[in-house]
Amino acid sequence: MTYRVVQWGTGNVGKHALAGVIANPDLELTGVWVSGPAKAGQDAGALAGLDHSVGVAASMDADAILAAKPDCVVYCSMTDNRLFEAVGDLQRILSAGINVVACAPVFFQYPYGVLPDELLKPVEEAAAQGNSSLFVNGIDPGFANDLLPLALAGTCLRIDQLRCIEIVDYASYDNREVMFDIMGFGKPVDDIPLLLQPGVLSLAWGGVVRQLAAGIGVTLDTVTETYERIPAGHSFDIATGHIAEGTAAALRFEVRGMVGDDVVTVLEHVTRLHPDLCPDWPQPAERQGSYRVEITGEPSYAMDLVTSSRNGDHNYATLVGTAMRIVNAIPAVVQAPAGIVTALDLPLITNPAARNGKP
């Protein structure tokens, strides 16, 4: 069966998702939505970084794109600085009877117990109205902290704690707004950025610890958060700008799922912009970074996932992985019951259509 697909956004993740849609013979690209005139009118092949045209031009006309009634929209629009607008986008698409796979807003990965009703209910109602489904995923939040840990959990007699850790050098991450404005790197350490405002970590990653708990049959009492920021000991440059000595250059945070006083599920990030920072913090399996799953129980496990690509570094590889996690889920999401679906609801997602993976 062939599924008709629209690519919505062609930025850091979206361009890889677009290439994935073009490469998959079971997917037919029917439209590409872009947010500005600089990309409007360009062929999808160029926007995906390919050396050939595919005959589909990008457009800013959302009405026309949705009027074509695709089976699914691959939603990769920037959401960190426009959450309410993004939620409105999802409502519009779902209520039109079109399924959505998306890399954000991340709190829809598992929104239950995380989102207030005023954000959750309108999206659920839109999906019910359109008889459509929404799946939000990626690598983190995504398969590094749902698919992988829950697969290991299925081999345990007992689980005392399930911890997922991202340990990554972000120096090459090419999004200045995320790095400086949202995460607060390069800013004074007493200047609290958006990400570290009270409740934001739990909004972004609370769904991870709640989904892990649901996956192992545990009901959490509370979700808590904690963080630590470390300044740079010397000045240096990263992909998106300059980090001055004394400004924020390393961040470690935890979002913890609690049962009483026991920490049962944990999402932890250890983020450095230079490898010599915070040597006492957890170190990755490879120099640039890894995703780690630790299960304390019977048996206990420690597993590291290291990403790489012939076309770029670890950050490039994780962007491709994020994109393909949602693109490859399209058939399962289209066939799923209406509503918000999570990794707990879908079958195992593979990609039998990939073949050689060439667009």
C-alpha positions in Angstrom: 0.0 0.0 0.0 1.2 3.5 -0.8 0.6 6.3 1.6 0.3 9.9 0.5 2.5 12.2 2.6 3.1 15.9 3.2 6.4 17.1 4.7 5.8 20.0 7.1 9.0 22.0 7.8 12.4 21.4 6.3 14.8 22.5 9.0 17.4 20.4 10.9 15.1 17.4 11.3 12.7 18.1 8.5 15.2 18.0 5.6 16.2 14.4 6.7 12.6 13.4 7.1 11.9 14.7 3.6 14.8 12.7 2.2 13.4 9.6 4.0 9.9 10.1 2.5 11.4 10.5 -1.0 13.5 7.4 -0.5 10.6 5.2 0.6 8.8 3.5 -2.4 5.8 3.0 -0.1 5.4 6.7 0.4 4.2 9.3 -2.1 5.2 12.9 -1.5 2.2 15.1 -2.2 3.3 18.4 -0.7 6.0 20.3 1.3 5.0 23.2 3.6 7.7 25.8 4.4 7.5 28.8 6.7 9.1 31.5 4.6 9.5 32.8 1.0 13.2 31.8 0.8 12.2 28.1 0.4 8.8 28.5 -1.2 8.8 27.3 -4.8 12.0 25.2 -4.4 11.8 21.6 -5.4 11.6 19.1 -2.6 14.8 17.4 -3.9 16.8 20.5 -3.4 15.4 21.1 0.1 16.2 17.5 1.0 19.8 18.0 -0.1 19.5 15.7 -3.1 21.2 16.1 -6.5 18.0 15.7 -8.5 14.4 17.1 -8.6 11.4 15.1 -7.5 8.7 17.3 -9.1 7.1 18.6 -5.9 7.5 22.3 -5.1 7.5 23.7 -1.6 4.6 26.0 -0.6 3.5 28.3 2.2 -0.2 27.6 1.3 -1.2 25.3 4.1 -4.8 25.3 3.0 -4.0 24.0 -0.5 -1.6 21.3 0.9 -4.2 20.0 3.4 -7.0 20.2 0.8 -5.1 17.4 -1.2 -6.1 15.1 1.7 -2.8 13.3 2.3 -2.8 10.2 4.6 -0.2 11.7 6.9 1.7 14.9 7.6 5.3 14.6 8.8 5.4 17.5 11.2 9.0 18.9 11.8 8.3 22.6 12.3 10.2 24.4 15.0 8.1 24.3 18.2 10.3 25.3 21.2 9.6 29.0 20.8 6.0 28.6 19.5 4.3 25.9 21.5 0.8 27.2 21.3 1.0 27.8 17.6 2.3 24.3 17.1 -0.5 22.8 19.1 -2.9 24.8 16.9 -1.2 23.3 13.8 -1.7 19.8 15.1 -5.4 20.5 15.9 -5.9 21.9 12.4 -4.3 18.9 10.6 -5.9 16.2 12.8 -9.4 17.7 12.6 -9.0 17.7 8.8 -8.8 13.9 8.9 -5.1 13.7 8.4 -2.8 11.6 10.6 0.4 13.2 12.0 3.8 11.9 12.9 6.0 14.5 14.5 9.3 15.2 16.2 7.7 17.8 18.5 6.1 19.2 20.6 7.9 16.6 22.7 5.4 16.5 25.5 3.0 14.6 23.2 5.3 11.6 23.3 3.4 10.6 26.4 1.2 13.5 27.6 -0.8 11.7 30.3 -0.2 13.2 33.7 2.0 15.9 32.1 -0.2 18.2 30.1 -3.1 20.2 31.6 -6.5 19.5 30.1 -6.6 22.8 28.3 -3.7 21.6 26.1 -4.5 17.9 25.9 -8.2 17.9 25.3 -8.4 20.0 22.2 -5.8 17.8 20.5 -7.7 14.6 21.5 -11.0 16.2 20.3 -9.4 17.2 17.0 -8.2 13.6 16.5 -11.6 12.2 17.3 -13.3 14.7 15.0 -11.0 13.7 12.1 -10.7 10.0 13.0 -6.9 10.6 12.9 -3.9 9.7 14.9 -0.9 11.6 16.3 2.5 10.0 17.1 5.3 12.2 18.5 8.8 10.6 18.8 12.4 10.9 17.9 15.6 9.8 19.8 15.2 11.8 23.0 12.4 12.0 23.9 12.0 8.9 21.7 13.5 5.5 21.0 16.5 6.0 23.3 14.2 6.3 26.3 11.1 4.2 25.3 11.9 1.5 22.8 15.4 0.5 24.0 14.8 0.6 27.8 11.4 -1.2 27.6 12.9 -3.9 25.4 15.5 -4.5 28.2 12.8 -4.3 30.9 11.1 -7.2 29.2 13.9 -9.5 30.3 13.9 -8.5 34.0 12.6 -10.4 37.0 12.7 -7.2 39.1 13.3 -3.5 38.4 14.3 -1.2 41.2 15.3 1.7 38.9 15.2 2.4 35.2 17.5 5.3 34.1 18.0 6.8 30.6 20.9 9.2 30.1 21.9 11.4 27.2 25.7 12.2 27.4 26.5 14.3 24.4 28.8 17.1 23.3 26.5 19.8 21.8 29.3 21.9 20.3 28.3 21.1 16.8 24.6 21.3 17.2 23.5 23.9 14.6 20.6 25.8 16.2 21.6 29.1 17.8 18.2 29.8 19.2 18.0 26.4 21.0 21.6 26.6 22.3 21.7 30.2 23.5 18.1 31.3 24.1 16.4 28.1 25.2 19.3 26.2 26.9 21.2 29.2 28.0 24.7 28.3 26.9 27.0 31.3 26.6 24.9 33.2 29.1 25.7 34.1 32.8 25.0 31.1 35.0 22.7 33.1 37.2 20.6 34.0 34.1 17.9 31.2 34.1 17.0 30.3 30.5 13.6 29.0 29.3 14.6 25.3 29.6 15.4 25.7 33.3 12.4 27.8 34.4 10.4 25.9 37.0 8.4 23.0 35.5 9.8 23.2 32.0 12.0 20.2 32.3 9.1 18.1 33.6 6.9 19.4 30.8 9.5 18.4 28.2 10.7 15.1 29.7 8.0 14.2 32.3 6.3 12.1 29.7 9.5 10.0 29.4 9.5 9.0 33.1 5.8 8.5 33.1 5.8 6.3 30.0 8.7 4.2 31.4 6.7 3.8 34.6 3.6 2.8 32.7 5.6 0.3 30.6 6.8 -1.5 33.7 3.5 -1.3 35.5 4.3 1.4 38.1 2.1 4.3 39.2 4.2 7.3 40.1 3.4 9.6 43.0 5.3 12.6 41.8 7.8 13.8 39.2 10.6 16.0 40.3 13.5 17.8 38.6 16.9 19.1 39.4 19.8 20.7 37.5 23.4 21.9 37.7 25.2 24.4 35.4 28.9 24.9 35.1 30.8 27.8 33.5 33.5 27.6 30.9 37.0 27.7 32.3 38.3 29.3 29.1 36.8 30.8 26.0 36.1 28.8 22.9 33.8 28.7 19.8 31.0 26.3 18.9 29.0 25.8 15.7 26.5 28.6 16.6 28.7 31.2 18.3 31.2 32.1 21.0 31.3 30.8 24.5 33.1 33.3 26.7 35.0 32.3 29.8 32.8 32.2 32.9 29.5 31.7 30.9 27.4 28.6 31.0 29.1 25.7 29.1 27.9 22.5 30.7 24.5 21.4 32.0 23.3 18.3 33.9 19.7 17.7 34.8 17.4 14.9 36.0 13.7 14.4 35.7 12.7 11.8 38.3 9.7 9.6 38.6 9.0 9.0 42.3 7.2 6.3 44.3 7.2 7.6 47.8 10.9 8.5 48.5 12.2 6.0 45.9 13.5 7.2 42.5 12.1 4.6 40.1 12.4 6.1 36.6 14.9 8.8 35.6 15.6 10.9 32.5 19.1 12.4 32.8 21.0 14.7 30.5 24.7 15.4 30.7 25.5 18.1 28.1 29.0 19.6 27.5 30.2 22.0 25.0 33.9 21.0 25.5 35.3 17.6 26.4 37.4 18.9 29.3 34.4 20.2 31.2 33.1 18.4 34.3 35.3 15.3 34.2 33.6 13.9 37.3 30.2 13.8 35.5 29.2 10.6 33.6 31.4 10.1 30.5 30.0 8.8 27.2 31.0 5.5 25.6 32.5 7.4 22.7 34.2 10.9 22.9 31.4 12.8 21.3 28.5 11.2 23.1 26.2 8.2 23.7 22.7 7.4 25.0 22.8 5.1 28.0 20.2 2.8 29.6 20.8 1.6 33.1 18.5 -0.8 34.8 19.0 -1.7 38.5 17.3 -4.9 39.3 17.5 -8.6 38.5 19.3 -8.8 36.3 20.9 -5.3 36.0 21.9 -3.8 32.7 24.0 -1.0 31.3 23.7 -0.4 27.6 25.3 2.5 25.5 24.0 3.6 22.1 26.6 5.4 20.0 25.4 7.2 16.8 27.6 8.0 13.8 27.2 8.8 10.1 29.4 8.8 7.0 27.8 12.2 6.2 28.4 14.0 9.5 29.1 13.8 13.2 27.1 12.4 16.1 24.6 15.3 16.1 24.0 14.8 12.4 23.4 11.1 13.0 20.8 11.7 15.7 18.9 14.2 13.5 18.7 11.5 10.9 17.6 8.9 13.5 15.0 11.3 14.9 13.6 11.9 11.4 13.5 8.3 10.4 11.9 7.2 13.6 8.7 9.1 12.7 8.9 8.5 8.9 9.1 4.8 9.3 6.2 4.9 11.7 3.8 6.3 9.1 2.1 3.0 8.1 1.5 2.0 11.7 0.2 5.4 12.7 -2.2 5.6 9.7 -3.6 2.2 10.7 -3.8 3.0 14.4 -7.1 3.9 16.2 -7.9 7.6 16.3 -6.2 9.6 19.1 -2.7 10.2 20.5 -0.6 7.0 20.2 2.6 6.2 21.9 5.4 3.7 21.7 3.3 1.5 24.1 0.5 1.4 21.5 2.3 0.7 18.3 3.9 -2.5 17.0 7.6 -2.7 16.5 8.7 -0.1 13.9 11.2 -1.3 11.4 11.8 -0.2 7.8 11.4 -3.1 5.4 11.0 -0.5 2.6 14.4 1.0 3.1 16.4 -1.3 0.8 19.5 0.7 0.0 18.2 3.9 1.7 19.0 6.1 -1.4 16.4 8.9 -2.2 
